[in-house]
Amino acid sequence: MNAGSSSPRVSNPVTASPEAEPWPPASVTPPPLPMATADQLPRLLALLVVAGFFGVLGLLVFKELPKSSEAPLNIMLGVLGTGVTGILNYYYGASAASDQRALMRQQKEVVRG
């Protein structure tokens, strides 16, 4: 594979003959990127989950609590911690990197096209 080529071409497994067209066909284009929306609800929910996580964490660290409320607060802290992990992965992890790669691919096709 050349350094400049985007993906290897293989023969179609159904019609594996020397004169078969390459698979996948060159006419297949990737789906368009989703449109950015002005919807602020996901950001607001992410902010509330992160604030809730640090609020419960601060409550457990700095406030003397009755023994009966420790278990529910620990469960809440675990749930909010999982939410914070998902939020961080969405905004800074795999989803962000995938969106960035898709945008670069789309920009390359516009330049070539």
C-alpha positions in Angstrom: 0.0 0.0 0.0 1.3 3.4 -0.9 1.8 6.1 1.7 -0.7 8.3 -0.1 -3.5 5.7 -0.6 -6.4 5.9 1.7 -7.4 2.2 1.9 -6.5 -1.1 0.3 -8.7 -2.4 -2.5 -9.6 -6.1 -2.5 -11.5 -8.2 -4.9 -15.2 -8.7 -4.3 -15.5 -12.0 -2.3 -18.7 -13.0 -4.2 -17.3 -12.5 -7.7 -13.7 -13.3 -7.0 -12.4 -13.2 -10.6 -9.5 -11.3 -12.0 -11.8 -8.9 -14.0 -14.1 -8.2 -11.0 -14.4 -4.7 -9.9 -12.6 -3.6 -6.7 -14.5 -4.0 -3.4 -15.9 -1.7 -2.0 -16.8 0.1 -5.2 -15.4 3.6 -5.7 -18.9 5.0 -5.8 -19.5 4.3 -2.1 -19.2 7.6 -0.2 -19.2 7.9 3.6 -22.3 9.3 5.3 -22.3 13.0 5.9 -21.3 14.4 9.2 -24.1 15.3 11.6 -25.1 18.9 11.6 -24.0 20.9 14.7 -27.0 22.1 16.5 -27.6 25.0 18.8 -29.2 22.8 21.4 -27.6 23.5 24.8 -29.4 20.7 26.7 -26.6 18.1 26.4 -24.0 20.7 27.7 -26.4 21.7 30.5 -26.9 18.1 31.5 -23.2 17.4 31.4 -22.5 20.4 33.6 -25.2 19.3 36.1 -23.8 15.8 36.4 -20.2 17.1 36.9 -21.4 19.6 39.5 -23.5 16.9 41.2 -20.5 14.6 41.4 -18.2 17.2 43.0 -21.0 18.4 45.2 -21.6 14.9 46.6 -17.9 14.3 46.9 -17.4 17.5 48.8 -20.4 16.6 51.1 -18.8 13.3 51.9 -15.4 14.8 52.6 -16.2 17.9 54.5 -19.5 17.2 56.3 -20.2 14.8 59.2 -23.1 12.6 58.0 -25.3 10.1 59.9 -24.3 6.5 59.2 -27.7 5.8 57.6 -27.1 8.3 54.8 -23.6 7.2 53.9 -24.6 4.2 51.8 -27.1 6.0 49.6 -24.6 8.9 49.1 -21.8 6.4 48.2 -24.1 4.8 45.6 -25.0 8.3 44.2 -21.3 9.1 44.1 -20.6 6.0 42.0 -23.5 6.7 39.6 -22.4 10.3 39.1 -18.7 9.2 38.8 -19.8 6.8 35.9 -21.7 9.7 34.3 -18.6 12.0 34.6 -16.5 9.3 32.9 -19.0 9.1 30.0 -19.1 12.8 29.7 -15.3 13.1 29.6 -15.1 10.3 27.0 -17.7 12.0 24.9 -16.2 15.5 24.9 -12.5 14.6 25.0 -12.2 10.9 24.1 -13.2 8.6 21.4 -16.2 10.5 20.1 -14.3 13.7 19.8 -11.4 12.0 18.0 -13.9 10.2 15.7 -15.6 13.4 14.8 -12.3 15.0 14.1 -11.2 12.2 11.7 -14.5 12.3 9.9 -14.2 16.1 9.4 -10.7 15.7 8.1 -11.9 13.0 5.6 -14.7 15.2 4.5 -12.3 18.1 4.0 -10.0 15.9 1.9 -12.8 14.8 -0.3 -13.9 18.4 -0.9 -10.3 19.3 -1.9 -10.1 16.3 -4.3 -13.6 16.6 -5.6 
